C-alpha cells in the first residue's frame, strides 16, 4: 500500500495549528480528570457525614470503575470504526449530563446509577483523546506533547483536592457541589470541540481516502498560513501489506502483536490498581484515622501535587531517554518509594514519600497512557486495543476497593502501599522483557518492528 498521509502529517512543523488542537483535546481531558478525582473527595465526605457507609463508598468506587471499563471498551471499538473525533465529542456530552445529575441524587442507588453513566463518558474520552493527539504530532515531539496532555489531566487531582478544602466545610451536602462543578463548564468545552478535525490517519486506515486528502490539505493550508512558508513535498511511504490490511480485534492476540497486548494489559492493570488502590483512598484513610475532612484533604492535596509533578518529569525525560527503559526505570524507583512511604512514621515523611510515590506513579502513567500505549498499536486498532486494555484493567480494579478494605483491616494502609510497590516491579519486568523501543520513530515504523519479528519467527 502506498501512503503519503503519514509522511505529510509527520513533516508538519510545530505551530499554532498544533497548539490549537492541543487546547481542544486538553479541555476535555482536564474535565475528565476532574470527574475521575472528585469521587475520592466525595467518598470521604459521604462516609464522614453518614450519608453512606464505607461499604457504600466501595460500591461507588466499583460502579465508577465498571462505567469506565464499559465506556473505554465501547468508545475504543467505535473510535476505530466511526472516528476519534466522533467518540471524543459524544463521550464528553454523556459525561457532562451525567455528572450534573449525580449532584441531584436522593439516595445511594440513584448516585450509583448516575455515576455509571458519567464514568461511561469519561472512559470513552480518555481512550480516544490520547490516540488522536499522538496521530497529529511529529515523532520527535510525540512524547513531550503526550505528557503535556497527561499533565493537564493530572493537574485536576490537586485542583479538586484544594477545591474540596474550601467547598466541603460549607455544609453536609457540599459534596453535591463538588459533583456538579466539573459538569457545568464541560458543556462549553463540548461546543468548542465540535471544530476539532478528524484524524487523516484514521480516514486513510478505513479506506476513506478522499476525506483523508481533503482534511490533510486543509491542515497543510492552515500550517502554511501560520508559518508563512510553503511545506516541502514528501515521497509516498510504502506500508507493508500486513500493516495495511484490515485488522480485527483477534489480531491483538496474534503472535506479532501479542507481546504488545500483554504489555498494555499489565500497564493498565498495575497503574489502575495504583490509582484506585492508593490515591483514591488517601482521603478516606486519613478520615478513618481520626483527621477532620479539612485536614485530610490538606494532606492529600500536598501528596497529589505529585500528579502534575509526575507529568512534568515525564515531559522532561520523554524525548531525552529511551522510552522503554525510561518506563522500566521509573517503575523500579516507584517500588522503592512505595516501600519508604509505607514505612514512614513522621508527618513530614508521610507527606514527602506520599508525594514522591504519587509522582512516580503519574510519571509512568504519562509515559504509557499518553504516549507508549497508543504508539504500540496499528491505526486500525489504536483505540480498540487501548479500550480493551483499559476495560480489562477496570474489571480487575472494580474489585480493588474490596481488596483495599481487606488489606486495610488486616495490615493497615501500609499493606496497600506495599502491594503497590510489588505491582511496580511487575510492570518494570514486563516492559523490559516484552516491550519495544518507540522513541523518535513514526507510528508506521513502530508497526514495521512487529512485522520484522513475525517474518523472523516464520
BELTA-V646682 format. One record per backbone hydrogen bond with DSSP energy under -1.0 kcal/mol. CO is the residue of the C=O (numbers start at 1). NH is the residue of the N-H. Records with the same first field share a line. If there is no record, write none. Layout:
BEGIN
CO: NH + NH
END
This chain:
BEGIN
1: 239
3: 237
4: 8
5: 9
6: 10
7: 11
9: 12
15: 19
16: 20
17: 21
18: 22
19: 23
20: 24
21: 25
22: 26
23: 27
25: 29
26: 30
27: 31
28: 32
29: 33
30: 34
31: 35
32: 36
33: 37
34: 38
38: 42
39: 43
40: 44
41: 45
42: 46
43: 47
44: 48
45: 49
46: 52
53: 57
54: 58
55: 59
56: 60
57: 61
58: 62
59: 63
60: 64
61: 65
62: 66
63: 67
64: 68
65: 69
66: 70
67: 71
68: 72
69: 73
70: 74
71: 75
72: 76
73: 77
74: 78
75: 79
76: 80
77: 81
78: 82
83: 87
84: 88
85: 89
86: 90
87: 91
88: 92
89: 93
90: 94
91: 95
92: 96
93: 97
94: 98
95: 99
96: 100
97: 101
98: 102
101: 104
102: 105
107: 111
108: 112
109: 113
110: 114
111: 115
112: 116
113: 117
114: 118
115: 119
116: 120
117: 121
118: 122
119: 123
120: 124
121: 125
122: 126
123: 127
124: 128
125: 129
126: 130
127: 131
128: 132
129: 133
130: 134
131: 135
133: 136
138: 141 + 142
141: 145
142: 146
143: 147
144: 148
145: 149
146: 150
147: 151
148: 152
149: 153
150: 154
151: 155
153: 156
154: 157
155: 159
156: 160
157: 161
158: 162
159: 163
160: 164
161: 165
163: 167
164: 168
167: 170
171: 174
173: 176
174: 178
175: 179
176: 180
177: 181
180: 184
185: 189
186: 190
187: 191
188: 192
189: 193
192: 195
193: 196
199: 203
200: 204
201: 205
202: 206
203: 208
204: 207
207: 209
208: 212
209: 213
210: 214
211: 215
212: 216
213: 217
214: 218
215: 219
216: 220
217: 221
218: 222
219: 223
220: 224
221: 225
222: 226
223: 227
224: 228
237: 3
240: 243 + 244
241: 245
248: 251
249: 252
250: 253
251: 254
254: 257 + 258
257: 261
258: 262
259: 263
260: 264
261: 265
262: 266
263: 267
264: 268
265: 269
266: 270
267: 271
268: 272
269: 273
270: 274
271: 275
272: 276
273: 277
274: 278 + 279
275: 280
278: 281
281: 285
282: 286
283: 287
284: 288
285: 289
286: 291
287: 290
292: 296
293: 297
294: 298
295: 299
296: 300
297: 301
298: 302
299: 303
300: 304
303: 306
304: 307
305: 309
306: 310
307: 311
308: 312
309: 313
310: 314
311: 315
312: 316
313: 317
314: 318
317: 320 + 321
322: 326
323: 327
324: 328
325: 329
326: 330
327: 331
328: 332
329: 333
330: 334
331: 335
332: 336
333: 337
334: 338
335: 339
336: 340
337: 341
338: 342
339: 343
341: 344
346: 350
347: 351
348: 352
349: 353
350: 354
351: 355
352: 356
353: 357
354: 358
355: 359
356: 360
357: 361
358: 362
359: 363
360: 364
361: 365
362: 366
363: 367
364: 368
365: 369
367: 372
368: 373
371: 375
372: 376
378: 381
381: 385
382: 386
383: 387
384: 388
385: 389
386: 390
387: 391
388: 392
389: 393
390: 394
391: 395
392: 396
393: 397
394: 398
396: 399
397: 400
399: 403
400: 404
401: 405
402: 406
403: 407
404: 408
405: 409
406: 410
407: 411
412: 415
413: 417
414: 418
415: 419
416: 420
417: 421
418: 422
419: 423
420: 424
421: 425
422: 426
423: 427
424: 428
425: 429
426: 430
427: 431
428: 432
429: 433
430: 434
431: 435
438: 441
442: 446
443: 447
444: 448
445: 449
447: 451
448: 452
449: 453
450: 454
451: 455
452: 456
453: 457
454: 458
END
